[in-house]
Amino acid sequence: MRLNSPTCGLQQPHLARTALELLIFYLQAKMSRPVQARRLEGIDKNIWVEFVNLAATYSKVNLGQGFPDFPAPDFLTEALTRALGGGNHMLHQYTRAFGHPPLVKVLAQFFEKLLGRDLDPMTNVMVTVGAYQALFCCFQALVDEGDEVIIIEPFFDCYEPMVKMAGGTPVFVPLRPNPPKDGKLMSSADWQLDPAELASKFSERTKAIVLNSPNNPLGKVFSREELGLIAELCVKHDVLCISDEVYEWLVYDGKQHIRIASLQGMWDRTVIIGSAGKTFSATGWKVGWAVGPDRLLQHLRTVHQNSVYHCATIAQEAVAQGFQRELMLYGKPESYFVQLPKELQQKRDWLVQSLDGVGMKPIIPEGTYFLVADISPFKSDVPDVPNSDEPYDSRFAKWMVKNKGLAAIPLSAFYSEAHKNNYTNFIRFCFAKEEATLKAASDILQKWKQKKTSS
């Protein structure tokens, strides 16, 4: 067609409209189909992303996220230096997919001592990219569509989305506070399960229960009696136990961490989750493990080999050397596993005194990096908003980091959506920090109190 044709002016707008309509059609067709898998629906939000960003932007003192700001022990970093610069060039290459042989061997030796049973390092231990990946492997390998998984509230926040991603249904049961009547500060031991309520959550659909002892965020160390109740119900209903024990060495005041896998009938149905990051104060290394019977771990290995497949060889070598040292020093005063909880107990006590001194009542933890404090006396600073969808403690924590420069995490972040408003007068602090960091937090609290009393 010639551009000067008498019909050209009539047809060009028509052609343009047709081209535009086709473009709109193809764009709509392309955008109408969702790209994300259904298993991701409703789990895209993450409390840590929001509060880590807030802390990075506003905080002078970050007692929110759970990592030490003091160095890992010299013997561990020296082991890493040797692995990096030593003559064994194979430490820069792949190692065994399910765990570097020296590491699984020493872990098996260690847990033989702790559990009182023989372990095969090749079948009873699997090394993962942190405890997080060990948990992910558990849920993907052991939970099926329609299975129910009991989660004890408050809980480490990844349990719920991981259960849902595996196709399972979370069933929640709360630890309920029983405040002491003598006016003493509450302890994490005062938060307890109701035996009848717990029993009511077990059914023919229950596949597993997630146990976290010592518990994040409360710092609760479950007693032998409490673990016995859980074990009895697991055996009765043929239920698995995913036992998150990443804080196993961090227990205080002479408390004892009891491993549920050591109780009668529980070894064959339990996967123990551990973390070198928490054990050796090196959270960025991301070395974790799962310990359990081969009948369970064989399925975790299937998930592992088809996802991550392999963990950093050099980090595994250094952690193996750290455990070899601790195995030789087991129970002795110079053991890091003896020294670290003593140091952390002192830090805990410092923060307890600081919070109590300003009227923010702490719940004294029996273990972990964390303590929870009651913020009720400070509610006048951050008035409640009626009918707000956001829990009060979340708004308080945001206000505190923006206006006082002190970062903490709201306790509601550790509850299911249906229960987030049940305990909204509490926030969680991390005390695994340098003395200077804790003192800076105390200074902020003291100035805050002085401003309140003078106004």
N, C-alpha and C positions, 0 to 999 in steps of 0.2 A: 504493500500500500504506500502511495506517495504521500508525503507529509502535507502537500498542498491539495490533496484530494478533497472534494466537497464534503465527503463523509467523515474525514479524519477528526474534525472538531467534535463530531457527535459521538464517535466511538471511543476517543481517548478517556473521557470521564468514566465511561462504562467499564473500560479495561482497568482503570485505576481502582474503581470500587470493587471489582472482582478480585484484584490482587490483594487489596486490603482485607476483604472478607476472608480470602484464603489464609492470609497471615494470621488473622484473629482466630480462625478455626483451628489452625495447627497449634497456636499458642495455648488455646483453651484445652485442646485435646492432650497436649503434653502436660499441662499443669493439673488436669483433673484427676490424675492417677497419683495416689500418695506414694512417696518414695520410701518412707520409713516402714520397718516391719511393725506389725501390730504389737509385738511383745515389748516395744519401747514406749507404748502409749501410757502417759501418766507418770513416767519415771524420769523425765528429762530434767527436772529441776534438781539442783543439788545445793544443800545448805552451805557446803564448804566453799564452793565457787563464790557465792555472794559474800560470805563473811571473811574469807581470805582477801578478797578485793577491798572490803571495807577496812580491814586491818592494815593493808598495805598503803591505803590512802590516808587514813586518819590517825592510826594508833601511834602513841609514843611507847607504849608497853603492850606487847602481845602475849596474853595468857590464854589465847583462844585455841589455836591448833595444837595438837598433841605431839610436839617434838622437843627434844632438849636443845637448849642453846649453849650447852657446855660440850666440850670435845669428847669424842669416843676415846676409850682407853688406849694408852700408848701401845700396848702389846698387840692390839688389833690393827691399828694404822701401820705399825711396823711390819706386821705380817703382810699387809697389802703392798707396802713398798717392796718387800722381798719378792713377792709374787710378780710385781711389775718389772723389777729390774734384775731379777735373778737369771740364772742360766737356763731355766726350763722354758723354752720358747713355746712349748705346747700349751702352756697356760693361756696363751693368746688365741687358742683355737677351740673348736667345739669340744665339749666333754660329754659324758654320758647324759642322755636326754632327761632322765628322771632323777638326776642328782650326781654331782661330782663324787667319784668313789671315796676319796678321803672324808668328805663331809657326811655322806649317808652312813659310812662306817662308824664315825665317832658319834653321830646322833643315835644310832642304834645302841652303841655301848652306853651312852648317857641314859637313854630311856629304859634300857634293861634295868639299870640301877633304880630308876625312879618308879617303874611299874612292877618290878619284881618278876619279870618274865623274859625269856629268850626272844630276841628279835632278829630277823633276817634283814640286813641293810638293803638288799636288792628288792625286796617285796613288801616290807613293812614301813619303809620311809620313802617319801617323794619330796624333792626340793622344788620350790615354786618361786615365782617372782613376787616375793613378799607374801604375808599371810592373806592379803586381799585375793591373790590369784588362787591360793589354796581353797579359800571359801568359795570362789567362783566355780572351781572344779568340782567341789562337793555338790553344790546345787545343780549344776549341769549334769553331773554323772548320776545322781541318786534321786532326783525329784522329777516326777513325770506330770503330764497334764492331769489335773484333777486331784493330785496329792495335796494334803494339807501339811503345813510345817508350823509348829508351835514356836513362837518367838516371845521371850520374856521381856516385858517393858520395864524401864527404858532400855533401849538396845542400840548398838552401833548401827548407824543409819543404813549401811549397805545391805543388811540382811534382807529387808523387805523387797527392794527392787531386784535383788538377785533371785529370790524365790519366785517372783512374778515373771522374770525373764525366762525361767526354766519351765514356766507353765503351771507352777504350784500356786496354792492359796495360803497366804499367811493367816495364822490364827494367833491372836495376841492374848497374853495373860500378864497382869501387872504385878510388880512388887509394890506392896502397899506400906506406907510409912506408919510406924507405931511409935510416936514421940515418947521419950522417957518422961515420967511424971515427977521426977525430982528436980526439974529445972536444968539438968545438964544439957550440954550440946548433943544433938542427935548424932548417931553413928550410922554409917552405911549398913551395919548389921541390923538396924532398926527397920529397914525396908525388907519386907518378907513376903513370900508367897503364901496365899491361902490354900491349904492342901485340897480342900473340896473343890475350890475354883479351878485349880490346876488339873485335878482329875477329870473335871467336866469337859476339858478341852480335848481330851484324848477320845478318838473314835476309830472306826474301821477305816476311815480315810486318812488318818494321821500316818505320815511316812517318817517324819523326823521331828526332833526338837533341837533348837539351837540354844546351847548353854554358853554363857560368857562369864567365866570366873577366873580371876578378878574381873569385875564388871566395869565397862566403860558405858556410861559416865559416872556412876555412883561411887565406884571403888569398892563395891561389895565383894567380899570373899565368901562364897557359899560354904556353909558348915557341912560336916559329914552327915548330919541328920537331913539337911535340905537336899544334899546330893543323893542320899539314900532314898528319899521320897521320889525324886525324878527317876532314879535307876529302877525302882520297883515298878513304876508306871510304864517305863520303856520296855521292860521285860514282859510285863503283863500283856501289853498291846502290840508287842513285836515291832517296836519303833526304834529308828536309828537316832544316834546322838551326834551332832556336829558340835564339838567342844572347842570353842575359841579360847585359847589359854595364852595369848600373846604376852600377858603381864604376869606370867607364872612365877617369876623371880621377884616381883615387886610387891611384897606383902610386908605389913608393918605390925608393930606392937606384939611381936611374938606369935602372930597368927600363922597357921599352916595352910599352904595351898594343897588341897587334896584333888587328885586327878580322878575324874569319874570313871575312866577306863580301868582303874585299879579295883573298882567295886565288883562284887559278884555278878556275873552275867553280862557285864558291860563291855569287855574287851572286843568281843565279836561284833558289836553293833555301834562302836564309837570311832570317829575320826578326830584325832587331836590336831589342832592347828597351832603352829608356833611361829615366832618371828625373831630373826637375828637383829632386826632394827630396834625392837624393844629390849631384847636381851643384852645387847652390847651398845646401846645408845647410838645407833647408826641407822636412823630410819631411812635415809636416802639410798642405802645400799640395796634395798628391796630384795632381801633374801628371806624366804620363809620355808615352811615345810608342813607336810601332813604325815602323821604317824598313825598306823592302824593295821587291821588285819588285811591280808592280801585279797580276801573276797570283796572288800570295799575299795581298796586302793587300786586294784586292777582297772576299775571303771574310771577312777580319777586319772589314771595314766592315759586312758583313751582320750579324754578331753584335753589333757595337757599336750599329748603328741600331735593333736590336730588343731592346736591354737598357738600357744607360746612355744612349745616344743623344747625350749632350752633356756637356761638361765646363765648369767655371766660367769664364766669359768673362774676368772681372777677373784671376784667377790666370794665365790664359794670356797676357793682355796684359803682365803684369809679367814673366813668364818670357821672353816674346819680347824685351822691352827688355833683360833680362839677357844674353841670347844676342847681341843686336846689339852690346852693349858688348864682350863677349868676342870676337866676330868681328873687331872693330877692333883689339883688343889681342892677338890670337892669337900665342902664342909669346913675347910680351914679358914682362919681369919683373913688371910691374904687373897682369898678367892674374890673375884669381881662380883660374883653372885651373892656374896656375903656383904661386901663393902657398899655396893650400889644401893640396896634398900635402906641401909643405915643413913646414907647421905640424903636420900630422897625423903626419909621420914623427918629429918631435920628441916628440910625445905617445906614439907607439908605443915609441920608445926609452926614454922615462921608465918606461912600464909594464913593458917587457922587463927593465930593470934592477931594478925593484921585485920582480918575480916571481922572477927569478933569484937575487936577494939572499936570499930566504927559502927557496929550494930548490924552488919550484914551477916546473919547467923550461918556459919558453915556446918555442913554435915561431914563429920570426920571420916575420911575414907580408910578402909582397912588395907587397900592396895591400889595399884595403878599410878598414873601420872596426875590424876584428876581429883578435884573436890567440887562439890555442888554447894552453893550458898543460897540462902533465903533472902530475897531482895525486898521483902514486904516493907521494912522500915524506910525504904527509899522511894516508895511509890508516889509520894507527893511531888517528887521532882519530874516524874513522867506520868501525868494523869492518864487514866484508862480511857479508851475510846469505845463507847457502847456500840455493840453490833459490828465490831471490826472483825474481819476474817483472819487477821493476823494475830497470833497469840501475843499476850501482853509481854512475856519475857523476850520475845523476838524484837518488839519495838523498843523495849528497855535496853537490850544489848546494842542495838543500832544507835540509840541516843547516847549511850555511854561511850562508845568508841568515837562518835563524832564530836561530843561535847567535853569529854573528860580524857580522851586519848587512851583509854584502857579497853582492850579487846577481850571478850569472853564469848561463850557460845550459849544460846538459850537451851534450856532443858527440853523444851517442846520439840526441838530438832531430833530428839531421840525417842519420839513417840509416833505411832501411826496417826494418819489424818483424823480418824474418828476420835482419838484420845488426846490430841495436841493441847486442848484447853483444860485438861484435868489438873495439870501441875504447872501453872504458868507464873509462879512466883520464885522461880529458881533459875540460876545461870551456872554454867560450868567453867571453872578455871583450871589451867594447867600449871602445876607447880614444879615441873621438871625443868627448871631454869637456873641460870646463874644467880648468885646471891645479889648481885647488882640489879638484875632484872626484877627480882622480888622486892627489893628495897624501893625501886622506882615505882612499882605498883603500890606499895604501902604509902609512899609519899602522896600519890594521887588520891588515895582513899582518905588519908588524913586531911588533906586540903579540902576535899569534898565535904567531909564531916564538919570541919571548922566553918565552912561557908554556910552549911545548913543551920548550925547552932547559933550563928551570929545574925542570921536573917530573920 
